Amino acid sequence: MSVYRQARRHAWAMIGNVLFGCLFIVMVDRFYGHSTLAFAGVIVVLVVLNRRILTFNCPRCGSNLFFRKFIMLPWPNRNCSRCGLDLSQPG
């Protein structure tokens, strides 16, 4: 599986995790009246789950797929922003 496809799967998983976290916060707020601790817990869980984002690097130059120069974006690059390698091809 290509590194781009793995990164894209991670991006979709993180979208699902964020939606689940929002639902969890709303449910805690609905039943307990305050969601400060639930919000803090969801933020910590999302940060821990998103640590994996740093492992999606170009095999040729090591540039991260989610970074464009100095800006981090939520969707991975199909082509490396540094060396131009097509990352959607396996191998």
Secondary structure, 3 states (H helix, E strand, C coil): CCHHHHHHHHHHHHHHHHHHHHHHHHHHHHHHCCCHHHHHHHHHHHHHHHHHHHHCECCCCCCECCEECCEECCCCCCECCCCCCECCCCC
